[in-house]
Amino acid sequence: MKNNSIYRHIMSGVSHMIPFVVAGGIMIALAFLLDAGNAGASDYGWGNPVAAWFGDTGKVAFGFMLPILAGYIAYSIADRPGFVPGFVGGALAASGGSGFLGALLIGFVAGYIIVLLKKLTSGLPRSMNGIKPVLLFPLFGVILTALAMIPIDLVVTPISEGLQNGLTNLSGTSAILVGLIAGGMMAVDMGGPVNKAAYVVGTATLVGGASTTLMAAVMAGGMTPPLGIALATVLFKNKYNEQQIEAGKTNWIMGASFITEGAIPFAAANPKAVIPSIIAGSALAGAIVGIFGVASPAPHGGLFVIPVMTGWVWFIVALAAGTVLTAFLLKILLPDASEELEEETA
């Protein structure tokens, strides 16, 4: 399988996933904004009917992220018959604990399961062609995909849990070190097991309505990648094609709303340059949060919940520093867009 084929399949999933992430993430952020007077309470974000409506609806939209990702990866590989097993596989990844990485893997598995089923059923009588897409492919595709999900969960879920335990053990050490590590982890896989491990530990510290530095570091680290990429598409246009420059505009909104997934298309296009750049920027943002003891009572919301943070001015400074570092590292590490095009056509 060629690398450009893998990229095309991934981008099929990511491009269909992003609108769900944007809609869900911003609605959840609005829930915290609308419940700002309840900051620190155990039901913060769901403390009044309007906020709860935004939060609940946002969670539903956000919940489709992994099924859509896996479904459209499988669709890209096997056409329409691949969508159902891929979608179900993504839902199983979400419920089983393997998360983004599990959904990514099972999307490919589901797609190639359908490719295999098409070959195995190619010898059936033509009279059965009508039942293949409505019975044989979805039924056996879902069964085989669900079976394939078992070993993926068994491998990926413990990795995620181990990362969570490791970060929890760090939480008693220097706030600067914890902030640096937690912030950097948010950028490693942008919604995958490493990102989720940091986020879960951050939210776990908000016991009894507490405001914590770890949560603020996690939020800063998660906001920095899309913001840094958005800034780079403005300052260094020669590094990006027209499609990426347009996508960069959306990343301003996604970064402001604490939606790290906005960085995924850029990281998928050039992981060797983008991933180190965003990790460095996020780690710097998290470390600055730790240095100045910024604390957040909200587990989500991005810029919308800055007013309820302790030391919110330093949160903005941390975010700005991480964003600028990310953008300038991208300038250094990314080749010019024209050079990449020449390499692809050579």
SERO-4910 file (N, C-alpha, C, O; in steps of 0.05 Angstrom, whole numbers):
BEGIN
 pado doro    nc1    nc2    nc3   cac1   cac2   cac3    cc1    cc2    cc3    oc1    oc2    oc3
  Met    A     17    -24      0      0      0      0     18     25      0     35     28     17
  Lys    A     13     43    -18     29     67    -20     22     86      2     -1     87     12
  Asn    A     42    103     10     37    122     31     15    142     24      0    150     41
  Asn    A     14    150     -2     -6    169    -10    -34    157     -8    -54    172     -4
  Ser    A    -36    131    -11    -62    117     -8    -71    118     22    -94    123     28
  Ile    A    -52    112     39    -57    113     68    -67    141     76    -86    144     90
  Tyr    A    -52    161     66    -59    189     72    -87    196     62   -103    209     75
  Arg    A    -93    187     38   -119    193     26   -142    180     42   -162    193     47
  His    A   -138    156     51   -158    142     67   -162    156     95   -184    161    104
  Ile    A   -139    164    107   -141    178    133   -155    205    130   -172    212    146
  Met    A   -148    219    108   -161    245    104   -190    243     98   -205    261    104
  Ser    A   -199    221     86   -227    217     82   -242    216    109   -263    228    112
  Gly    A   -230    202    128   -242    200    155   -240    227    169   -259    235    181
  Val    A   -217    239    168   -212    264    183   -230    287    173   -242    301    189
  Ser    A   -232    289    147   -247    312    135   -277    310    142   -290    330    145
  His    A   -287    285    144   -315    282    152   -319    284    182   -341    290    191
  Met    A   -298    278    197   -299    278    226   -299    307    237   -313    313    256
  Ile    A   -282    324    225   -277    351    236   -303    367    241   -305    379    262
  Pro    A   -323    368    223   -347    384    229   -361    375    254   -373    392    268
  Phe    A   -361    349    260   -374    339    285   -358    349    309   -369    357    329
  Val    A   -331    349    306   -314    358    328   -318    388    333   -320    397    356
  Val    A   -319    403    311   -323    432    314   -349    438    327   -351    453    347
  Ala    A   -371    427    316   -398    433    327   -400    424    356   -409    439    373
  Gly    A   -391    399    362   -393    389    389   -375    404    409   -384    411    431
  Gly    A   -350    410    401   -332    423    419   -340    452    425   -338    460    448
  Ile    A   -350    466    405   -358    494    411   -384    495    428   -386    512    445
  Met    A   -402    476    424   -426    475    440   -419    469    470   -431    480    488
  Ile    A   -400    451    474   -391    444    501   -378    469    514   -382    475    537
  Ala    A   -362    483    498   -349    507    508   -370    528    516   -367    541    536
  Leu    A   -390    531    500   -412    550    506   -427    542    532   -436    559    547
  Ala    A   -429    516    537   -442    507    561   -427    517    586   -440    526    605
  Phe    A   -401    516    585   -385    527    608   -387    557    610   -388    568    631
  Leu    A   -387    570    587   -390    599    586   -417    608    598   -418    627    614
  Leu    A   -438    594    591   -465    601    600   -469    594    630   -489    602    642
  Asp    A   -451    578    640   -453    570    668   -430    581    685   -423    570    706
  Ala    A   -419    603    676   -395    615    689   -400    621    718   -382    619    735
  Gly    A   -425    629    725   -431    635    753   -430    611    772   -430    614    796
  Asn    A   -429    587    760   -428    563    775   -400    550    775   -397    527    783
  Ala    A   -380    566    767   -353    555    764   -343    543    791   -346    555    812
  Gly    A   -332    519    788   -321    506    812   -341    485    824   -332    468    839
  Ala    A   -366    487    816   -386    468    827   -383    441    812   -372    440    790
  Ser    A   -392    420    825   -389    393    813   -405    390    787   -398    374    770
  Asp    A   -426    406    783   -441    405    759   -436    428    740   -452    436    724
  Tyr    A   -411    440    743   -404    463    726   -407    456    697   -397    436    687
  Gly    A   -420    473    682   -426    469    654   -453    457    649   -464    459    627
  Trp    A   -465    446    670   -492    435    668   -509    446    691   -529    433    699
  Gly    A   -502    469    701   -515    480    725   -541    495    720   -555    501    739
  Asn    A   -548    500    695   -574    511    689   -584    499    663   -568    487    648
  Pro    A   -610    500    658   -622    486    635   -610    493    608   -606    476    591
  Val    A   -604    519    604   -593    527    578   -565    516    574   -559    505    553
  Ala    A   -548    518    595   -521    508    593   -522    477    589   -507    466    573
  Ala    A   -539    464    604   -541    435    602   -550    426    574   -541    406    563
  Trp    A   -568    442    562   -577    435    534   -554    437    515   -550    419    498
  Phe    A   -538    458    517   -515    461    499   -495    439    505   -484    427    486
  Gly    A   -490    433    530   -471    412    537   -479    385    528   -463    370    516
  Asp    A   -504    377    532   -514    351    524   -514    348    494   -506    327    483
  Thr    A   -523    369    480   -523    367    450   -495    366    440   -489    351    421
  Gly    A   -477    382    451   -449    381    443   -436    354    447   -421    344    430
  Lys    A   -443    341    469   -432    314    475   -442    294    454   -426    276    446
  Val    A   -467    296    446   -478    278    426   -463    282    399   -454    263    387
  Ala    A   -460    307    391   -445    313    366   -416    303    368   -406    291    349
  Phe    A   -403    309    390   -375    300    394   -373    270    394   -353    259    385
  Gly    A   -394    257    403   -393    228    405   -392    213    379   -385    190    377
  Phe    A   -400    227    357   -399    215    331   -371    216    318   -366    205    297
  Met    A   -352    229    332   -326    234    321   -312    208    312   -304    205    289
  Leu    A   -309    189    330   -295    164    323   -310    146    304   -297    135    286
  Pro    A   -336    142    307   -350    126    287   -348    138    259   -345    124    239
  Ile    A   -350    165    256   -348    178    230   -320    174    219   -316    169    195
  Leu    A   -299    178    236   -272    174    228   -267    147    216   -258    144    193
  Ala    A   -274    126    231   -270     99    222   -288     92    198   -279     78    180
  Gly    A   -313    102    199   -332     96    178   -322    106    151   -324     92    131
  Tyr    A   -312    130    150   -304    142    124   -276    133    116   -270    134     92
  Ile    A   -259    123    134   -235    110    125   -242     84    111   -231     79     89
  Ala    A   -260     68    123   -269     44    110   -283     49     84   -280     34     64
  Tyr    A   -299     71     83   -313     79     58   -293     85     36   -297     77     13
  Ser    A   -272     99     43   -251    106     23   -238     81     12   -230     81    -12
  Ile    A   -235     60     28   -222     36     19   -241     18      3   -233      7    -18
  Ala    A   -265     15     13   -284     -6      2   -309      5     -9   -328    -10    -16
  Asp    A   -311     32    -12   -336     45    -22   -359     40     -1   -353     33     22
  Arg    A   -383     45     -9   -406     46     10   -408     21     28   -415     25     51
  Pro    A   -403     -3     18   -405    -26     37   -386    -25     61   -391    -38     81
  Gly    A   -365     -9     59   -346     -7     81   -356     11    104   -345      9    126
  Phe    A   -376     28     98   -383     49    118   -395     36    143   -387     44    165
  Val    A   -413     17    141   -426      6    164   -407     -8    183   -406     -1    207
  Pro    A   -391    -27    174   -372    -39    193   -351    -19    204   -343    -22    227
  Gly    A   -343      0    187   -325     20    197   -338     37    219   -325     42    240
  Phe    A   -362     46    215   -377     62    234   -380     47    261   -375     58    282
  Val    A   -388     22    259   -392      5    283   -365      1    297   -363      3    321
  Gly    A   -344     -3    281   -317     -7    293   -308     18    308   -297     16    329
  Gly    A   -314     42    296   -307     67    310   -322     70    336   -311     80    356
  Ala    A   -348     62    336   -364     63    361   -353     44    382   -353     51    406
  Leu    A   -344     21    373   -332      1    392   -306     12    403   -299      7    426
  Ala    A   -290     26    386   -265     38    396   -271     58    417   -256     60    437
  Ala    A   -292     74    414   -299     94    433   -308     82    460   -300     91    481
  Ser    A   -324     61    458   -335     49    482   -314     30    495   -316     25    519
  Gly    A   -296     19    480   -277     -1    490   -252     11    502   -238     -3    517
  Gly    A   -247     37    497   -224     50    510   -200     54    492   -181     68    501
  Ser    A   -200     44    468   -177     48    451   -177     74    436   -157     83    426
  Gly    A   -200     88    436   -203    115    428   -194    121    399   -199    105    381
  Phe    A   -181    144    395   -175    153    368   -157    133    353   -163    127    330
  Leu    A   -136    123    366   -118    105    352   -133     79    345   -129     68    323
  Gly    A   -150     69    363   -166     45    357   -184     50    334   -187     32    317
  Ala    A   -197     73    332   -216     79    310   -200     81    284   -210     72    263
  Leu    A   -177     93    285   -160     96    261   -153     68    250   -155     63    226
  Leu    A   -144     50    268   -136     23    260   -160      7    249   -158     -6    229
  Ile    A   -182      8    264   -205     -8    256   -218      2    231   -231    -14    216
  Gly    A   -215     27    225   -225     37    199   -211     23    176   -225     16    157
  Phe    A   -185     20    177   -170      6    156   -178    -23    156   -182    -35    135
  Val    A   -179    -35    180   -186    -64    181   -214    -69    169   -217    -87    153
  Ala    A   -234    -52    176   -261    -56    166   -261    -53    135   -275    -68    122
  Gly    A   -247    -33    125   -246    -29     96   -235    -54     82   -247    -62     62
  Tyr    A   -213    -65     92   -201    -88     78   -216   -114     83   -214   -133     68
  Ile    A   -232   -115    105   -250   -138    109   -271   -138     87   -277   -159     76
  Ile    A   -281   -114     80   -301   -113     59   -289   -119     32   -301   -133     15
  Val    A   -264   -110     27   -251   -117      2   -248   -147      0   -252   -158    -22
  Leu    A   -241   -160     22   -239   -190     22   -266   -203     17   -268   -222      2
  Leu    A   -287   -193     30   -313   -204     27   -323   -201     -2   -336   -219    -13
  Lys    A   -316   -179    -15   -324   -175    -43   -311   -197    -60   -323   -208    -79
  Lys    A   -286   -203    -55   -272   -224    -70   -284   -251    -65   -287   -267    -83
  Leu    A   -289   -257    -39   -300   -283    -32   -328   -288    -44   -335   -311    -49
  Thr    A   -343   -267    -47   -371   -270    -57   -373   -264    -87   -395   -264    -98
  Ser    A   -351   -259   -100   -352   -253   -129   -362   -276   -146   -372   -272   -168
  Gly    A   -360   -301   -135   -369   -324   -151   -398   -331   -146   -407   -350   -159
  Leu    A   -412   -317   -129   -440   -323   -124   -457   -317   -149   -449   -300   -165
  Pro    A   -480   -330   -152   -497   -325   -175   -505   -295   -176   -508   -282   -156
  Arg    A   -509   -285   -201   -516   -257   -204   -542   -250   -190   -547   -227   -183
  Ser    A   -560   -270   -187   -586   -265   -174   -582   -256   -145   -601   -245   -133
  Met    A   -559   -261   -133   -553   -254   -105   -540   -226   -102   -534   -217    -80
  Asn    A   -535   -213   -125   -521   -187   -124   -536   -167   -107   -524   -149    -94
  Gly    A   -563   -169   -107   -579   -149    -92   -577   -152    -62   -580   -132    -48
  Ile    A   -571   -176    -52   -570   -180    -23   -542   -175    -11   -538   -173     13
  Lys    A   -522   -174    -29   -495   -169    -19   -492   -143     -3   -483   -144     20
  Pro    A   -500   -120    -14   -496    -95      0   -515    -91     24   -509    -75     41
  Val    A   -538   -105     24   -557   -100     46   -557   -122     67   -568   -118     89
  Leu    A   -544   -145     61   -544   -166     81   -516   -177     85   -506   -176    108
  Leu    A   -504   -188     64   -478   -202     68   -456   -183     78   -442   -189     97
  Phe    A   -452   -161     64   -430   -143     71   -434   -130     99   -415   -130    115
  Pro    A   -457   -119    105   -460   -107    131   -459   -127    154   -447   -123    175
  Leu    A   -472   -150    150   -474   -170    172   -446   -182    177   -436   -180    200
  Phe    A   -434   -194    157   -408   -206    162   -386   -186    166   -366   -191    180
  Gly    A   -389   -163    153   -370   -141    158   -369   -132    187   -348   -128    198
  Val    A   -393   -128    199   -395   -120    227   -384   -142    245   -370   -136    264
  Ile    A   -391   -167    240   -382   -189    257   -352   -190    257   -339   -192    278
  Leu    A   -340   -190    233   -311   -193    231   -296   -168    242   -275   -171    254
  Thr    A   -308   -145    238   -296   -120    248   -297   -120    279   -277   -112    292
  Ala    A   -319   -129    290   -322   -130    320   -302   -150    331   -291   -145    353
  Leu    A   -297   -172    317   -277   -191    327   -249   -179    325   -233   -184    343
  Ala    A   -244   -164    304   -217   -152    301   -213   -130    322   -190   -124    329
  Met    A   -235   -119    332   -232    -97    351   -222   -108    378   -211    -93    394
  Ile    A   -227   -133    384   -219   -145    409   -189   -143    414   -181   -132    435
  Pro    A   -172   -153    396   -143   -150    400   -133   -121    400   -114   -114    414
  Ile    A   -146   -104    384   -138    -76    383   -143    -63    410   -126    -49    421
  Asp    A   -167    -68    422   -172    -58    449   -153    -69    470   -144    -54    488
  Leu    A   -147    -95    467   -129   -107    486   -101    -95    486    -88    -94    507
  Val    A    -92    -86    463    -66    -74    461    -66    -44    467    -49    -35    483
  Val    A    -85    -29    456    -84      0    457    -94     10    484    -83     29    495
  Thr    A   -115     -2    496   -127      8    521   -107      7    544   -106     27    559
  Pro    A    -92    -14    548    -72    -14    570    -51      8    566    -40     19    585
  Ile    A    -44     14    541    -24     35    536    -36     62    546    -22     77    559
  Ser    A    -61     67    540    -74     91    549    -75     93    579    -70    113    591
  Glu    A    -83     70    591    -85     70    621    -58     73    634    -55     86    655
  Gly    A    -37     61    622    -10     64    633      0     93    632     13    103    650
  Leu    A     -7    107    610      0    135    608    -14    152    629     -3    170    641
  Gln    A    -40    145    634    -55    159    655    -42    155    682    -39    174    698
  Asn    A    -35    131    688    -23    125    714      4    139    717     10    149    739
  Gly    A     20    139    696     45    153    697     43    183    702     58    194    717
  Leu    A     23    195    689     19    224    693      8    229    721     15    250    733
  Thr    A     -9    212    731    -19    215    759      4    214    779      3    230    798
  Asn    A     23    196    775     46    195    793     63    220    792     76    227    811
  Leu    A     63    233    769     79    258    766     66    282    780     79    301    786
  Ser    A     40    280    785     24    303    794     34    314    821     27    336    828
  Gly    A     49    298    836     58    308    862     85    322    860     95    332    880
  Thr    A     98    322    836    124    335    833    121    364    824    100    376    827
  Ser    A    142    375    813    143    403    805    120    409    786    115    395    767
  Ala    A    106    431    792     84    440    774     95    447    747     80    443    727
  Ile    A    119    457    745    131    463    718    135    438    702    128    437    678
  Leu    A    146    417    715    151    392    701    125    379    692    122    370    669
  Val    A    105    379    710     79    367    703     66    382    681     55    371    662
  Gly    A     68    409    682     56    425    661     69    420    634     55    418    614
  Leu    A     96    418    634    110    413    610    103    386    598     97    384    574
  Ile    A    102    366    614     96    339    604     67    337    596     61    326    574
  Ala    A     49    347    612     20    345    605     14    361    580     -1    352    563
  Gly    A     25    385    579     21    401    555     31    388    530     17    387    509
  Gly    A     55    377    531     67    363    508     51    338    500     48    333    476
  Met    A     41    324    520     25    300    514      0    306    498     -9    290    482
  Met    A    -12    330    502    -36    337    488    -32    339    458    -51    337    442
  Ala    A     -6    344    450     -1    348    421     10    323    408     13    322    383
  Val    A     17    302    423     30    278    412     12    265    390     22    260    368
  Asp    A    -13    260    397    -31    246    378    -58    260    375    -76    249    362
  Met    A    -61    284    386    -84    301    380   -111    287    382   -127    288    363
  Gly    A   -116    275    404   -142    261    409   -138    231    413   -158    217    418
  Gly    A   -114    221    409   -108    193    413   -103    186    442   -108    202    460
  Pro    A    -92    162    447    -88    153    475    -71    171    492    -77    175    515
  Val    A    -49    182    480    -31    199    496    -46    225    504    -45    233    527
  Asn    A    -59    237    485    -75    261    490    -97    256    510   -100    271    529
  Lys    A   -111    234    507   -133    228    525   -123    221    553   -137    227    573
  Ala    A   -100    209    555    -89    203    582    -84    228    597    -92    230    621
  Ala    A    -72    248    584    -68    274    598    -94    287    605    -97    298    627
  Tyr    A   -113    286    586   -138    300    592   -154    287    614   -165    300    631
  Val    A   -154    260    615   -169    246    636   -157    252    663   -172    257    682
  Val    A   -130    252    665   -118    258    691   -123    287    699   -128    293    722
  Gly    A   -123    305    679   -129    333    685   -157    337    696   -161    351    716
  Thr    A   -177    324    683   -204    326    693   -208    313    720   -225    321    736
  Ala    A   -193    291    725   -195    277    750   -186    294    774   -194    289    797
  Thr    A   -170    315    769   -161    332    790   -182    352    799   -179    366    819
  Leu    A   -203    355    783   -224    375    790   -244    363    809   -268    368    806
  Val    A   -235    349    830   -253    337    850   -264    358    868   -250    376    878
  Gly    A   -290    357    872   -303    375    890   -303    404    881   -305    423    897
  Gly    A   -301    408    855   -302    435    844   -276    450    846   -276    475    844
  Ala    A   -254    436    850   -228    449    853   -219    462    826   -226    452    805
  Ser    A   -202    482    828   -188    493    805   -159    483    806   -146    485    827
  Thr    A   -149    472    784   -122    460    785   -104    469    763   -114    476    741
  Thr    A    -79    470    769    -59    478    749    -56    457    727    -52    463    704
  Leu    A    -58    431    735    -56    410    715    -77    413    693    -72    409    670
  Met    A   -102    419    701   -124    422    682   -118    446    663   -123    445    639
  Ala    A   -107    468    675   -101    491    658    -78    485    639    -79    494    616
  Ala    A    -58    469    647    -36    461    630    -46    443    607    -38    446    584
  Val    A    -64    425    614    -76    407    594    -91    424    573    -89    419    549
  Met    A   -107    443    582   -122    459    564   -104    476    546   -109    478    522
  Ala    A    -84    488    558    -65    504    542    -51    487    521    -47    495    498
  Gly    A    -42    463    530    -29    445    511    -46    435    489    -37    431    467
  Gly    A    -72    432    494    -91    424    474    -99    446    454   -107    440    432
  Met    A    -98    470    463   -105    493    446    -83    502    428    -88    512    406
  Thr    A    -58    498    437    -35    509    422    -31    497    394    -25    513    376
  Pro    A    -34    470    389    -29    460    362    -45    473    340    -33    483    321
  Pro    A    -72    474    342    -86    487    320    -81    517    318    -80    528    296
  Leu    A    -76    530    341    -70    559    340    -43    564    327    -40    583    311
  Gly    A    -23    548    334      3    551    322      3    546    292     16    560    277
  Ile    A    -12    526    284    -15    520    255    -30    542    241    -22    550    219
  Ala    A    -51    553    253    -66    575    241    -48    599    237    -49    612    217
  Leu    A    -31    605    258    -12    628    255      8    623    233     15    641    218
  Ala    A     18    598    231     37    592    210     26    595    182     40    604    164
  Thr    A      0    588    179    -12    591    152    -16    620    144    -19    627    121
  Val    A    -16    638    164    -18    667    159      9    679    153     13    694    135
  Leu    A     29    671    170     56    683    168     73    671    146     90    685    134
  Phe    A     70    645    141     88    631    124     72    616    102     72    591    101
  Lys    A     59    631     85     41    619     65     55    601     45     43    583     34
  Asn    A     81    606     41     96    590     22     99    561     31    107    544     15
  Lys    A     93    555     56     95    528     67     70    512     63     69    488     68
  Tyr    A     49    524     53     23    511     51     10    515     24     15    535     10
  Asn    A     -7    495     16    -22    499     -8    -48    514     -2    -54    519     21
  Glu    A    -63    520    -22    -87    537    -18   -107    524      0   -120    537     17
  Gln    A   -111    497     -3   -130    483     14   -121    484     44   -138    488     61
  Gln    A    -96    481     49    -86    483     77    -89    511     88    -95    514    112
  Ile    A    -84    531     72    -87    559     81   -116    564     89   -121    577    109
  Glu    A   -135    553     74   -163    556     81   -170    541    106   -185    551    123
  Ala    A   -159    517    109   -163    501    133   -151    515    158   -162    512    180
  Gly    A   -130    530    154   -118    545    176   -137    565    188   -135    570    212
  Lys    A   -154    576    172   -174    595    183   -192    582    203   -199    593    224
  Thr    A   -201    557    197   -218    542    216   -203    536    241   -215    534    263
  Asn    A   -176    532    239   -161    525    263   -160    547    284   -156    541    308
  Trp    A   -164    572    276   -166    593    296   -189    588    315   -187    590    339
  Ile    A   -212    580    303   -236    574    319   -232    549    336   -239    548    359
  Met    A   -221    528    323   -217    503    337   -198    506    360   -202    495    382
  Gly    A   -176    520    356   -157    525    378   -169    541    400   -165    534    424
  Ala    A   -184    562    393   -196    578    414   -216    563    430   -222    569    453
  Ser    A   -228    542    418   -248    525    432   -237    500    444   -253    483    453
  Phe    A   -210    497    445   -197    474    457   -205    448    441   -213    428    453
  Ile    A   -202    450    415   -207    427    398   -181    420    384   -175    430    362
  Thr    A   -164    403    396   -138    397    386   -139    383    359   -120    386    343
  Glu    A   -160    370    353   -162    354    329   -159    371    303   -155    359    282
  Gly    A   -161    397    305   -157    414    282   -130    411    270   -126    417    246
  Ala    A   -110    401    286    -83    398    276    -79    372    260    -59    368    247
  Ile    A    -98    354    262    -94    327    250    -89    327    220    -70    314    212
  Pro    A   -104    342    204    -98    341    175    -70    350    169    -57    339    151
  Phe    A    -60    370    183    -33    380    178    -12    360    187      8    356    174
  Ala    A    -17    347    210      2    327    220      2    303    202     24    291    198
  Ala    A    -21    295    191    -22    272    173     -7    278    147      5    260    135
  Ala    A     -7    303    138      6    310    113     36    310    116     50    302     97
  Asn    A     47    318    140     76    318    144     82    314    173     89    333    187
  Pro    A     79    290    183     83    285    211    111    291    222    114    300    245
  Lys    A    132    286    206    159    291    215    164    320    222    180    326    240
  Ala    A    151    338    208    155    367    214    135    377    234    142    393    251
  Val    A    110    369    231     88    381    246     88    371    275     85    387    293
  Ile    A     90    345    279     87    334    306    108    345    325    101    353    348
  Pro    A    134    345    318    154    357    337    148    387    342    152    396    365
  Ser    A    138    401    322    133    430    325    111    435    345    113    452    363
  Ile    A     89    419    342     66    424    360     71    414    388     61    425    408
  Ile    A     87    392    391     94    382    418    110    403    433    105    408    456
  Ala    A    130    415    419    147    435    432    130    459    441    133    469    463
  Gly    A    112    469    423     95    492    430     77    486    453     73    502    471
  Ser    A     65    462    453     46    454    475     61    451    501     51    458    522
  Ala    A     85    439    500    101    435    524    108    462    536    108    465    561
  Leu    A    116    481    519    123    508    529     99    521    543    101    532    564
  Ala    A     75    519    530     51    531    541     45    518    568     38    532    587
  Gly    A     47    491    570     41    478    595     61    485    617     53    489    640
  Ala    A     87    488    610    107    496    629    102    524    640    105    528    664
  Ile    A     94    542    623     89    570    632     65    571    651     65    585    670
  Val    A     45    555    645     22    552    662     31    543    690     22    553    710
  Gly    A     49    523    690     60    513    716     76    533    731     74    535    755
  Ile    A     93    549    716    110    569    729     93    589    744    100    597    766
  Phe    A     71    598    732     55    620    744     31    610    759     14    626    768
  Gly    A     28    584    761      6    573    778    -22    579    768    -40    582    784
  Val    A    -25    580    741    -52    584    730    -69    560    738    -59    538    737
  Ala    A    -94    564    744   -112    542    751   -139    545    738   -149    567    736
  Ser    A   -150    523    729   -176    523    716   -195    505    730   -188    482    738
  Pro    A   -220    514    735   -241    496    746   -257    482    725   -273    465    731
  Ala    A   -252    489    699   -268    479    677   -252    458    661   -228    463    656
  Pro    A   -264    435    655   -250    415    640   -250    419    610   -237    404    595
  His    A   -264    440    601   -265    445    572   -273    475    569   -279    489    588
  Gly    A   -273    484    544   -282    511    539   -263    530    526   -271    550    513
  Gly    A   -236    526    530   -217    543    517   -220    572    525   -223    578    549
  Leu    A   -219    590    506   -220    619    512   -247    626    525   -248    647    539
  Phe    A   -267    610    521   -293    617    532   -293    616    563   -310    629    576
  Val    A   -275    600    575   -275    598    604   -252    612    617   -247    609    641
  Ile    A   -237    628    602   -214    643    614   -223    660    637   -208    662    657
  Pro    A   -247    673    636   -254    691    658   -256    677    685   -254    690    706
  Val    A   -260    650    686   -263    636    711   -236    624    720   -236    610    741
  Met    A   -215    628    705   -189    617    713   -175    635    733   -179    659    734
  Thr    A   -158    622    750   -140    637    767   -115    643    752   -102    625    741
  Gly    A   -107    669    751    -83    676    736    -88    675    706    -70    666    691
  Trp    A   -111    683    697   -118    680    668   -100    696    650    -97    688    627
  Val    A    -89    718    660    -70    733    643    -46    716    634    -37    717    611
  Trp    A    -36    701    653    -13    684    647    -21    660    630     -4    650    615
  Phe    A    -46    652    631    -56    632    612    -54    642    583    -45    627    565
  Ile    A    -61    667    579    -60    679    552    -31    681    544    -24    676    520
  Val    A    -13    689    563     15    691    556     26    663    548     41    661    529
  Ala    A     19    643    563     28    615    557     18    607    530     33    595    514
  Leu    A     -7    613    524    -19    605    499     -5    620    476      1    608    455
  Ala    A      1    645    479     14    661    459     42    651    454     51    648    431
  Ala    A     57    644    475     84    635    472     85    608    458    101    604    440
  Gly    A     67    590    466     67    564    453     58    566    423     69    551    406
  Thr    A     40    584    418     30    587    390     53    598    372     57    589    350
  Val    A     67    618    382     89    630    367    111    610    362    122    608    340
  Leu    A    119    595    383    140    575    380    132    554    359    148    547    342
  Thr    A    108    544    361     98    525    341    100    536    313    110    522    295
  Ala    A     91    560    309     91    572    282    119    574    271    124    568    247
  Phe    A    138    583    287    165    587    277    180    561    273    197    559    256
  Leu    A    174    541    289    185    514    285    175    503    258    189    489    244
  Leu    A    149    507    252    138    498    227    152    512    204    157    500    183
  Lys    A    158    537    207    172    552    186    200    539    180    208    537    157
  Ile    A    213    530    202    239    518    199    238    490    188    254    483    170
  Leu    A    219    474    197    219    445    191    203    438    166    209    418    153
  Leu    A    183    454    159    167    447    136    181    456    110    192    477    108
  Pro    A    180    439     89    190    447     63    170    466     51    147    467     59
  Asp    A    178    481     31    160    498     16    139    481      2    145    458     -7
  Ala    A    115    491     -1     94    475    -14    101    468    -43     94    446    -52
  Ser    A    116    485    -57    124    480    -84    143    456    -85    143    441   -104
  Glu    A    161    454    -65    180    432    -64    166    406    -60    173    386    -73
  Glu    A    146    405    -42    131    381    -38    116    372    -63    115    348    -69
  Leu    A    105    391    -77     90    385   -102    109    372   -123    101    353   -137
  Glu    A    133    383   -125    153    372   -143    160    343   -136    164    327   -154
  Glu    A    163    338   -109    170    311   -101    148    291   -107    153    269   -115
  Glu    A    122    300   -104    100    282   -109     97    276   -139     89    254   -146
  Thr    A    104    295   -156    101    291   -185    125    279   -198    124    270   -221
  Ala    A    147    277   -182    172    266   -194    170    236   -197    189    223   -207
***
